[in-house]
Every structure is written in C-alpha cells, then in structure tokens.
Amino acid sequence: MKRQNQSIITEFILIGFSNLGDLQILLFFTFLLVYLATLMANTTIMTVIRLDRTLHSPMYFFLFVLSCSETCYTLVIVPKMLTNLLSTNTTISFSGCATQLYFFVGLACTNCFLIAVMGYDRYIAICNPLNYTLIVSRATCMQLVLASSFCGFLISVVVNVLVFSVPFCASNQVNHFFCDISAVIRLGCTDTSLKEIVIFFLSILVLLVPFVLIFISYIFIVSTILKISSVEGQKKAFATCASHLTVVIVHYGCASFIYLRPTSLYSSDKDRLVAVTYTIITPLLNPLVYTLRNKEVKTALRKVLNRYSFSKTL
C-alpha cells in the first residue's frame, strides 16, 4: 500500500519565493552575485593553501577541505534555486528531490564535524604544542576528514530513508526553495512523529554534541592562553581562534534554530529566511572570516598574487 501511495507523486513543486512576484528578479541577481562571490572566495582560499608552502599545516588542510565541502554544498542548492527564480516551472522529480536532500544533509553534517575537528586542532595546538606534530599528523588529519565525511553521509542515508519512506499521497508542494527535511516530511499522509523524533536526535548528535565539545575545548584554550606571560603571545593565540569561533557561532547558531526545535514550531517564512543564511551567506562568510582575520592567509594571498603578476609581466 505504501508503494502504491508513494508512486502517486512522481515530482514535487518547490514554492520557494514565488509569492514575492517581481521581487524574484531582484533576488535572482542578489543571490547570483553572492553565489559567484562564494565560489570565487572558496576557490581563492583553496588555491592559496595549495600553492603556498607556509600554509601546508593541519589547520589549513582542514580549512582547504571545509572550503571544498562548502563549494559542493552550495552547488547542491543554489543553481536550482536561481533557475526557479526565473522560471514558472519549479518542479523537481522525486529522485531529484531525494538526491538533493541526500547531498545537502551529507555535506551539511560533514561541515559540522569538520568545524569540530578544527576546534580539536586548535585545542592541541595551544594546549599541547610540544606534541602537536605527533598527535595531529598527516595520517591523523586524513583519518579525521574521512571519518567526518563517512559519518555525515551515513546520517544522510538514515535521514533519506526516514523522509522518503513516508507515503506521499496528498499535496506535492514543498513550501521551501529546496528539498529540506521538515518541508518534505510534512507532506506525508501518515503520522510521522516517530520519524521526526529520530531526526531530532540525529540533529542533536550533529549539532549539539560537537558544539558542546568545542565549547569545552575553548574553556581549556582560554585558560591556557591566559597563562601566557607575553601579551603579544596572548594576542597571537586569540587571533588563531577568533576566526574559527566566529564560524562556529554562525554555523551552529543558524542550523540549531531550524533543526533543534519541535516540528510544531515550523514556520515556512522564517525558515526560508534562516535557510538563505546557512545555504548562501555562511559559505561566503567562512572564507572571508579566515582571510580577513588571518595574517598568514593574507600574507600568502599577497605572495601568490605578486607571483602571478610577476610571471604575467614576464
């Protein structure tokens, strides 16, 4: 019976910003500019880290992977959203919706774990600097990245099974600009409360647990920094953590607002606004924060630009 009901709906309609009328044109150009800036910023960060040997350290390796993951993350959501802003046909196939949700959740979870790993890296670098190279070796870095990706996409598989095993036999209008968990599962015509509880606990695992671990690590980090006798040393240590802490607050804050609350509090208009933040703005914020607040990255960027300008002149 479930298969028959589920096969009734073969595509979904993404409502998105269709209620805004002519403002969609303005949104299209605004989001397009932000998206192009995001791609350029993340590509620049990855290129600089790849070309400058002074940035070949665990901290910047994790930043390289995060920028790569953020780029893929935006590719899953933004191109389809931009197309829908200019089109009257805003449908997405059933398999396309499932694929979008799979990669969105997988990459989003991976990013959460990567940011937590970056917090662990800062903790070791400041609280245990003498053993830093032994603890955070190349092999360990690769293992941490692979573990983050594996856990992220494993959780995504579970979420996809929970969401798309629901029989869809009523409306096929997704009140969002992409196939998000809450927006899709609400279209089910059976009781989904148990599945929503499981998804809620998975959200706690992905968002709250890493955030608490990062918070605890920063208690030790601040305690260690305050013991440094040199004021200059304290400033340098705080500077290396400030960028990461900014990303932590923005990333976990926006995602927690959406996924760490009961479904009864679901508000499509507010959720779309917050979703714009973590799908479009946050991926741009990450490279900007790490570039503007990090002297090493700015120095490396200038070196790469000077090298390119010199070779072009020759």
C-alpha positions, -999 to +999 in steps of 0.1 A: +000+000+000+029+024+009+045+018-025+012+025-043+006+057-024+042+068-028+042+062-065+013+086-069+036+116-065+064+115-091+076+151-087+074+180-062+068+217-067+092+240-049+072+270-038+103+290-029+099+327-033+070+326-058+048+347-035+072+377-039+062+384-075+085+408-093+109+408-064+121+374-076+142+392-103+160+413-077+165+382-055+180+364-085+207+390-092+214+394-054+218+356-049+237+352-081+263+379-070+266+363-036+269+328-052+297+339-076+315+357-047+312+324-027+327+303-055+355+329-061+363+332-023+364+295-017+384+288-048+409+315-038+413+300-004+419+265-018+443+279-044+464+299-019+466+270+005+476+247-023+503+270-037+519+284-005+540+260+014+538+281+046+501+271+048+508+233+045+498+226+081+469+207+096+449+238+104+449+250+067+444+214+054+411+213+073+403+248+060+410+236+025+387+206+029+360+228+045+361+253+016+359+224-009+329+209+010+312+244+012+316+248-025+299+214-032+273+223-006+262+254-025+262+236-058+235+213-045+211+241-036+218+274-053+218+266-091+183+251-088+171+279-067+184+305-092+167+287-121+134+286-102+135+323-095+134+329-133+111+300-143+074+293-140+081+256-139+096+250-104+092+212-103+118+187-092+115+150-097+110+126-068+145+111-073+159+146-078+144+158-045+158+127-027+193+132-043+193+169-033+183+161+003+209+134+004+238+156-006+226+186+013+223+166+046+255+147+039+276+178+032+260+198+060+268+171+086+303+168+072+308+205+076+296+204+112+321+176+120+349+193+102+344+225+122+345+204+154+377+188+141+392+222+135+383+231+171+402+199+182+432+210+161+432+244+179+430+228+213+460+206+206+480+234+190+475+257+221+472+233+250+497+207+239+521+224+214+551+202+221+533+171+209+512+188+182+530+173+152+529+139+167+492+140+176+479+158+145+500+140+119+492+138+082+476+104+086+455+116+115+443+146+095+432+124+066+415+099+090+396+127+107+384+141+074+374+107+061+356+099+094+337+133+092+326+125+056+317+089+064+296+099+095+280+128+076+268+107+047+258+078+069+235+101+088+222+114+055+213+079+044+193+074+076+175+107+071+167+100+035+152+066+044+131+082+071+118+110+050+112+092+017+097+061+032+067+083+041+037+077+017+031+109-002-005+109-014-017+144-008+000+177-017+033+177-036+040+214-030+072+218-010+070+252+009+107+259+005+133+267-021+149+233-019+140+198-005+146+204+032+138+178+058+108+195+076+093+209+044+092+174+027+082+152+056+052+174+064+037+163+030+033+127+043-002+115+048+006+093+078+018+100+113+055+109+111+060+118+148+083+088+155+105+096+124+106+132+134+118+122+169+146+101+154+156+130+131+156+154+161+180+131+180+203+129+149+202+167+148+214+167+185+242+143+175+253+165+146+248+200+161+247+200+199+273+173+207+301+189+185+292+224+198+294+212+234+328+196+227+340+228+210+328+249+240+346+226+264+378+228+244+377+266+243+374+267+281+408+249+282+422+270+254+413+303+271+427+290+304+460+281+286+462+315+268+457+335+300+487+317+315+509+330+287+531+358+302+536+377+269+508+400+258+519+396+222+517+358+226+482+360+240+470+382+211+485+358+186+469+328+203+435+345+204+438+356+168+442+320+156+410+310+175+389+341+167+382+331+131+372+296+140+350+307+169+331+332+146+324+304+121+312+281+149+287+307+163+272+315+129+272+279+115+258+261+146+236+290+155+216+291+123+214+254+119+203+249+155+174+274+150+160+252+123+167+216+134+168+217+172+131+225+178+098+207+176+081+205+141+051+222+156+071+254+156+078+251+119+074+285+101+079+284+064+086+322+060+111+324+089+127+291+079+133+303+044+150+334+057+173+315+080+179+289+053+192+316+030+217+324+057+232+289+061+229+279+024+241+311+007+257+336+032+275+312+056+295+295+028+307+330+018+313+341+054+338+312+061+365+322+036+360+359+042+364+354+080+395+332+076+410+356+051+403+390+067+411+379+103+442+358+095+475+374+088+491+342+075+464+337+048+466+374+039+504+373+036+502+341+015+475+356-007+497+386-014+526+364-022+505+343-047+491+375-063+526+390-066+540+358-081+512+357-106+516+393-116+554+389-120+550+358-142+523+376-162+547+405-167+575+383-179 
